[in-house]
Amino acid sequence: MTKKIQAASHKGTNFLNKTVSYLARFIIKYFPLGAFPLVLVCCLGACRQKQPAQASIAKNESLPYYSSADFTPVWIGKGSGRLDTLHSIPDFSFTDQNGNTISEKNVANKIYVADFFFTACPGICPKLARNLKIVQDAFANDDEVLLLSHSVTPDKDIPAVLKRYAANYSVTDSKWYLLTGNKDAIYNIARKFYFADEDLGMQRNSNDFLHTENMLLIDKHRRIRGVYKGTSAAEMNNIIADIKKLKEEKY
């Protein structure tokens, strides 16, 4: 949302600058010189009035919550009773690249980014991994931030396979968990709770292959706070900025 506001603000500024330039040329051509300064000052003043409001919104805006598969953002203020009723990621138990059990206990009071991949994927998955490494490196010394990548072919992506994959992308074991486990459990949490690979109105099960380029930002209460195009390196800057926002939240 912040990115959209900034883009809109940038477009608006360009439009206003072009408008002022056109007006200046028009006034010089058709108005007496004595009237030019007054008219131009009025135009500039009118054009500038809306800029502070836009900047204020972008600066003070908190991250929204996402509670539905269509990823409609909802903003809820501090102290609202609605926080207790929001959609959240349930308890889980999977196995990482080292054969360790990773559960909701590992992400307790943590901020994490979740995505879905498989090691044999030749297309988007290498991009997801390279981009997630950008986030990993940005918070290399921050124990409050984790990364969880869930395999969608867990029968093939056993811990030994995940370990080799982790080595290829310089994964830090204590920061970034590559997860495998029961396929039904992974697909259930992916589709029903992370809203991964959702087609509205269509029923899916673990026999329908799951594949998505989305990355999701999860807060300390296991609520979805951001959705990003994981194949875009530029989006990693947004994830990093939004993680920093979450770290400042007091609720």
KOLPAPA-942822 format. One record per residue (C-alpha): x, y, z; residue in three letters. Coordinates in steps of 0.001 Angstrom, whole numbers, plus 524288, in hexadecimal, padded with zeros to 5 digits. Layout:
<atoms>
XYZAla ...
</atoms>
This chain:
<atoms>
800008000080000Met 80B138095D80351Thr 8112D806147F630Lys 804608094B7EF28Lys 803038163D7F662Ile 810FA81A037F31AGln 80ECE816737E4C9Ala 8023F81E487E46EAla 80906829C27EB10Ser 8141B829327E126His 80AA28290C7D5AELys 802F1834247DBB5Gly 80F4283C437DD91Thr 8135483A3A7CF54Asn 805BF83E427CABDPhe 805E684A7D7D31FLeu 8137D84E4E7CE91Asn 80F4C84D0D7C04ELys 802E3854D37C31AThr 80A5C85FE97C9AFVal 81415860547BE71Ser 808FA8613C7B47ETyr 8021986BD87BC46Leu 80E8C873C07BD4BAla 810748738C7AE8BArg 8021F877197AC81Phe 8029D8827C7B611Ile 80F23888017B057Ile 8091F887CD7A2C3Lys 7FB9E88D347A5B9Tyr 7FC70895197B269Phe 803198A22E7B54FPro 810308A0AF7BC10Leu 80B468A7937C82CGly 800EA89D557CA74Ala 809F8891BE7C827Phe 8102A890887D5CBPro 8031B890FC7DCCELeu 7FC92886F07D40DVal 8083B87DB17D47BLeu 8093087E507E35DVal 7FABD87B0E7E494Cys 7FC4086F677DB92Cys 8080F86A307E2E9Leu 8016086BF27EFFCGly 7F552864907EB9AAla 7FD748596D7E604Cys 80548857A37F26FArg 7FA03856F27FBE2Gln 7F756848527FA4ALys 8055D843857FB5DGln 80702843B180A56Pro 7FABE83B7E80C3BAla 7FFD0830DA8032AGln 80D24830C8809A9Ala 806CE82FE28170BSer 7FEB88240481338Ile 80A8F81CF980DBBAla 812E3820048198ALys 8092B81C6082430Asn 801F78111681E04Glu 802D48041482537Ser 802CD7F71381E27Leu 7F5827F13C81B03Pro 7F0787E3B781E98Tyr 7EC5C7D975814A4Tyr 7E1CA7CFE38189BSer 7DC3A7CAE080BCBSer 7E0D67C3FE7FF87Ala 7DEA37D0197F737Asp 7E8B87D7457FF94Phe 7E0187E2E78027EThr 7E7F07EB9B80BC8Pro 7E19A7EFAA8189BVal 7E7227F9F4821C6Trp 7E43D7F86383037Ile 7E8CB801BF83AA9Gly 7EFB57FEBD84755Lys 7E6B47FA2D8521DGly 7DC037F5A2848F1Ser 7D4B27E99584D7EGly 7D4C37E4C083F77Arg 7E3137E0E084097Leu 7DF4E7D4C884850Asp 7D6377D01383D88Thr 7DF6D7D1A583204Leu 7E3E07C67B8295BHis 7F0AE7C06182DCFSer 7F9B27B52682A3FIle 7F6907A9098328APro 7FFEA7A029839D0Asp 80862797E4830E3Phe 8135378DF083133Ser 81CB278B79825EBPhe 82AC6787038240DThr 835F478FCC81F8EAsp 8422978D6B8176BGln 8495D788428235CAsn 83EDE77EA182749Gly 83A4A7873F8327FAsn 82BFF78929835DFThr 827877971683350Ile 81A8F79B2B83941Ser 8130C7A71783D9EGlu 81BFE7A7388497FLys 8277C7AB01840DEAsn 8205B7B70283BC2Val 81A9F7BB3C848CEAla 81C887C9E484A55Asn 823827CA3683D25Lys 820F87D0F883039Ile 8227A7C81582489Tyr 821317C756815D5Val 81ACE7BB288101BAla 81B1F7B5CC8025CAsp 819207A90E7FAD7Phe 8228E7A2427F194Phe 828447954A7ED53Phe 836817920B7EAE1Thr 8348178CA67DD13Ala 82DA77991B7D8B0Cys 8353979F257CD42Pro 82D527AB907CC17Gly 828F67B4A47D6EDIle 82E9A7AD4C7E299Cys 83CE87B10C7E043Pro 8386A7BF3A7DF84Lys 830EC7BDB47EC34Leu 83CED7B8147F2D9Ala 8462E7C2967EDD4Arg 83CC97CD387F1F3Asn 83A577C7807FF66Leu 848EF7C77780189Lys 848657D6488004AIle 83F047D67580BD7Val 8473B7CC8A81338Gln 853647D4E2811BEAsp 84C2D7E153815A1Ala 848AE7DB44822CFPhe 854737D25E8245DAla 856B87D6AB83267Asn 8487C7D83B83635Asp 843097CC7583D8AAsp 835727D24A83CD3Glu 834167CF9D82E3AVal 832F07C22D827C4Leu 8302C7BC6E81A55Leu 827CB7B04C817C9Leu 827D97A9CC80A68Ser 81E4379E7F80915His 82090793DE7FF03Ser 814AF790707F6CDVal 81AEB783707F2EFThr 81E4D77EBC800A8Pro 81EF7770677FC99Asp 82AB9773CD7F413Lys 8304977F0A7FBE7Asp 835257773E8078AIle 83E8B77DDD8112APro 84AC97794D809F5Ala 845C277F3B7FD34Val 8420778BCC80426Leu 84F7578C5A80A55Lys 8560D78C437FD08Arg 84C8A796857F82BTyr 84F7E79EDD8040DAla 85E0A79E2A80131Ala 85BC47A2BC7F337Asn 855377AF327F816Tyr 85DAF7B1E68040FSer 8527B7AF9880D66Val 8553C7B28F81BAFThr 84F607A6F9822F8Asp 84B7E7AEAC82F07Ser 844DC7B945826EALys 83EAE7B25C81B6CTrp 8373E7A58B81CABTyr 834B979D5B8107ALeu 82925795058147BLeu 82410787B1810A4Thr 81A2777E9E816D6Gly 80CAA77910814C5Asn 807A477D9880789Lys 7F98777F2080BCDAsp 7FDC87875981761Ala 8063A7903780EEFIle 7FBB6792008048DTyr 7F1457945280ED8Asn 7F8B479F0E815C8Ile 7FD0E7A4C6808BEAla 7EF8D7A603802DDArg 7E6C97A82280E95Lys 7EF847B0CC816CEPhe 7FA1F7B6E680E44Tyr 7F0507B7D9802FDPhe 7FABF7B2D57F9B6Ala 7F7177AF557EBCCAsp 7E8C27B2837EE24Glu 7DEA17B3117E35DAsp 7D2587B8CA7E948Leu 7C6D27AFA77E8ADGly 7CED57A3917E550Met 7D0B2798437EEA7Gln 7DE68792B57EEC2Arg 7E54C7878B7F596Asn 7F3097823C7F6BBSer 7F1B777B7C7E983Asn 7F110788D97E307Asp 7FED978E0E7E1CEPhe 801AB79A3F7E9B2Leu 80A8C7A49F7E41BHis 80B347B3127E72AThr 815047BE1F7E65AGlu 80F207C5257F200Asn 816D67C7F27FE39Met 80F437CB0480A90Leu 813567D32D81630Leu 80EA47CDB482331Ile 80EF67D57282FD6Asp 811C97D11683DC3Lys 803A77CCD883F72His 804177C4878330FArg 7FB767CDE682B5EArg 7FDB87D0F981D0DIle 802937DEEE81B95Arg 808207DF5C80DD4Gly 8076C7D874800B4Val 8124E7DA107F6B7Tyr 816687D5647E943Lys 821C57CCC47ED2CGly 828037CC767DFBEThr 82A5D7DB1F7E02CSer 8373C7DF227E666Ala 831C87ECDC7E827Ala 826EE7E7657F0BEGlu 831277E2DA7FA77Met 833797F1157FDE1Asn 8250B7F21780141Asn 825B17E5CE80998Ile 8319A7EAF8810D5Ile 82B147F81F8132CAla 81E7C7F1B5817CFAsp 825C87E8AB82115Ile 82BEB7F4A882730Lys 81E4B7FA76828D1Lys 819937EE2D82F96Leu 8252B7EE6E838C2Lys 8207F7FBBC83D71Glu 812A37F73B84058Glu 80EF37F63584EAALys 802DC7EDC584D12Tyr 
</atoms>
